[in-house]
């Protein structure tokens, strides 16, 4: 047999020994196995998500603007590995107590009530520190950066989001009380535990009248006190127009900025949750300010202050702020940050 013929026969033999193509059944089994692997991986990821309860203080309850905002937050939190169950509270002290006693895994409170969990972020509410929403927005964005992580941590607790709650204004039963000199001897509803407000009231020679968040409005509306301080968002829900009446008004000078802050126990949440949360919440600032500005636009009896009166308010609030930094009610570094931003 020639060499050429032997070569051809060898090649033919190798072709005949090729591995047979997989049958249709085999291919289907392989595809099914691959799909099962993908599904199991997805199941593992779903199991990795943790279930937590977020207790939300909103004076309007489950139908309030804050609770509505928390639904958006709830949806976003699933992408950070946390399934949040929302629970509405109309009594802030109860919400704070439930978080303190671990009946809530996370809680949304005003900065003032939440100061026991983080005094540093509470300091954003310092008297006269921010007189515009733009400067407060800049501060909130700064605290949402990785460099500010240390400010957001306080022992076991962490602030994972800060929302604007609205500028705080003086509400008067008599428009003649709009100047600081006229406040001497006048009664002011002062929320229990609000050392900043107590200091301001005493600084102007007014008379503090103990009140709670749950009853300060009724005291004002019923004539029990002549002055209260509150953001515009509470004007309609708490019917403060009854207290203002035809003789009073709302002084259009922000004495502080109310904030709503989300607090967690850091070790009980996935790593990186706080940073992701702060970044997301800081981007919602404009949405909340829109709600606040609508509430401010609905107030009719505004009392404007001239440049002289404004300077007097600024000087007063600056003195109060300095005192409270010295007493360690406010955090010195956050106050310095705010003063730099506000110019």
Residue pairs with C-beta under 8 A, 6 or more apart in sequence:
22 30
48 81
49 78
49 81
49 82
49 83
50 81
50 82
50 83
50 269
50 270
51 82
51 83
51 85
52 82
52 83
52 84
52 85
52 105
52 106
52 268
52 269
53 84
53 85
53 87
53 103
53 104
53 105
53 106
54 70
54 73
54 74
54 84
54 85
54 86
54 87
54 104
54 105
54 106
54 107
54 108
54 262
55 87
55 89
55 95
55 98
55 99
55 103
55 104
55 106
55 107
55 108
56 66
56 67
56 70
56 86
56 87
56 88
56 89
56 95
56 107
56 108
57 66
57 89
57 90
57 91
57 92
57 95
57 96
57 107
57 108
57 109
57 110
57 113
57 260
58 64
58 65
58 66
58 67
58 88
58 89
58 90
58 108
59 90
59 234
59 237
59 238
60 66
60 67
60 90
60 237
61 67
61 88
61 90
62 88
64 88
65 233
65 288
65 291
66 108
66 163
66 260
67 86
67 88
69 163
69 284
69 287
69 288
70 86
70 108
71 86
72 284
73 84
73 161
73 262
73 277
73 280
73 281
74 84
74 86
76 280
77 83
77 84
77 277
78 84
80 270
80 272
80 273
80 276
80 277
81 270
81 273
82 269
82 270
82 273
84 106
87 104
89 95
89 98
91 214
92 109
92 110
92 113
92 213
93 113
93 212
93 213
93 214
95 104
95 107
95 108
95 109
96 107
96 109
96 113
96 114
96 116
98 104
98 107
99 106
99 107
99 109
99 117
99 263
100 116
105 264
105 265
105 268
105 269
106 160
106 262
106 263
106 264
106 269
107 114
107 262
107 263
108 260
108 261
108 262
109 260
109 261
109 263
110 125
110 165
110 258
110 259
110 260
110 261
111 121
111 122
111 124
111 125
111 162
111 258
111 259
111 260
111 261
112 122
112 125
112 191
112 193
112 194
112 196
112 258
113 193
114 121
114 122
114 159
114 261
114 263
115 122
117 154
117 157
117 159
117 263
118 152
118 153
118 154
118 157
118 158
118 159
118 261
118 263
119 154
119 328
119 329
119 330
119 331
120 151
120 152
120 154
120 159
120 331
120 333
120 334
121 143
121 151
121 152
121 159
121 162
121 259
121 261
121 334
122 261
122 330
122 331
123 129
123 330
123 331
123 334
123 335
123 338
124 130
124 136
124 139
124 140
124 143
124 162
124 257
124 259
124 334
124 338
125 196
125 256
125 257
125 258
125 259
126 196
126 256
126 321
126 324
126 330
126 334
126 335
126 338
127 196
127 200
127 255
127 256
127 317
127 320
127 321
127 324
128 254
128 255
128 256
128 313
128 314
128 316
128 317
128 318
128 320
128 321
129 256
129 257
129 321
129 335
129 338
129 339
129 342
130 136
130 139
130 254
130 257
130 338
130 341
130 342
131 167
131 253
131 254
131 342
132 254
132 342
133 164
133 167
133 289
133 292
135 338
135 341
135 342
136 164
136 257
136 259
137 164
137 285
137 286
137 289
138 341
139 337
139 338
139 341
140 162
140 164
140 282
140 285
141 282
141 285
142 148
142 337
142 341
143 151
143 152
143 159
143 162
143 278
143 282
144 162
144 278
144 279
144 281
144 282
146 275
149 274
149 275
151 331
151 333
151 334
152 158
152 159
152 160
152 274
152 278
153 266
156 265
156 266
156 267
157 263
157 264
157 265
157 266
158 263
158 264
158 265
158 266
158 274
159 261
159 262
159 263
159 278
160 262
160 263
160 264
160 273
160 274
160 277
160 278
160 281
161 261
161 262
161 277
161 278
161 280
161 281
161 282
162 259
162 260
162 261
162 262
162 278
162 281
162 282
163 259
163 260
163 261
163 281
163 284
163 285
163 288
164 257
164 258
164 259
164 260
164 285
164 288
164 289
164 292
165 231
165 233
165 257
165 258
165 259
165 260
165 288
165 292
166 231
166 232
166 233
166 257
166 258
166 292
166 295
166 296
167 231
167 232
167 254
167 256
167 257
167 258
167 292
167 296
168 229
168 230
168 231
168 254
168 255
168 256
168 257
168 258
169 229
169 230
169 231
169 232
169 250
169 251
169 252
169 253
169 254
169 255
170 178
170 227
170 228
170 229
170 250
170 251
170 253
170 255
171 220
171 227
171 228
171 229
171 230
171 235
171 240
171 243
171 244
171 248
171 249
171 250
171 251
172 178
172 226
172 227
172 244
172 248
172 249
172 250
172 251
172 303
173 220
173 223
173 226
173 227
173 243
173 244
173 245
173 247
173 248
174 226
174 247
174 248
175 247
175 248
175 249
175 301
175 303
176 182
177 183
177 186
177 226
177 227
178 249
178 251
178 303
178 305
178 309
179 309
179 312
180 204
180 309
180 312
180 313
180 316
183 204
183 205
183 206
183 227
184 204
184 205
184 206
185 205
185 206
185 207
186 206
186 207
186 226
186 227
187 206
187 207
187 208
187 209
187 224
187 225
187 226
187 227
188 197
188 201
188 206
188 207
188 208
188 209
188 225
188 226
188 227
188 228
188 229
189 209
189 211
189 216
189 219
189 220
189 224
189 225
189 227
189 228
189 229
190 197
190 198
190 201
190 208
190 209
190 210
190 211
191 197
191 211
191 212
191 213
191 216
192 210
192 211
192 212
195 324
195 327
195 329
196 256
196 320
196 324
196 329
196 330
197 208
197 229
198 208
199 320
199 323
199 324
200 255
200 316
200 317
200 320
201 207
201 208
202 208
203 316
203 319
203 320
204 316
206 227
209 219
209 224
209 225
211 219
211 225
211 228
216 225
216 228
216 230
217 228
217 230
217 234
217 238
217 239
217 240
217 243
218 224
219 225
219 228
220 227
220 228
220 240
220 243
221 239
221 240
221 242
221 243
222 243
223 243
228 240
228 243
229 255
229 256
230 238
230 240
231 258
231 292
231 295
232 250
232 292
232 295
232 296
232 298
232 299
233 291
233 292
233 295
234 240
235 241
235 250
235 295
235 298
235 299
236 295
236 298
244 250
244 301
248 301
249 301
249 302
249 303
250 299
250 301
250 302
250 303
251 303
251 305
252 302
252 303
252 304
252 305
253 305
253 309
253 310
253 313
255 313
255 317
256 317
262 277
262 281
264 273
264 274
266 274
305 313
321 330
321 335
324 330
325 331
325 332
325 335
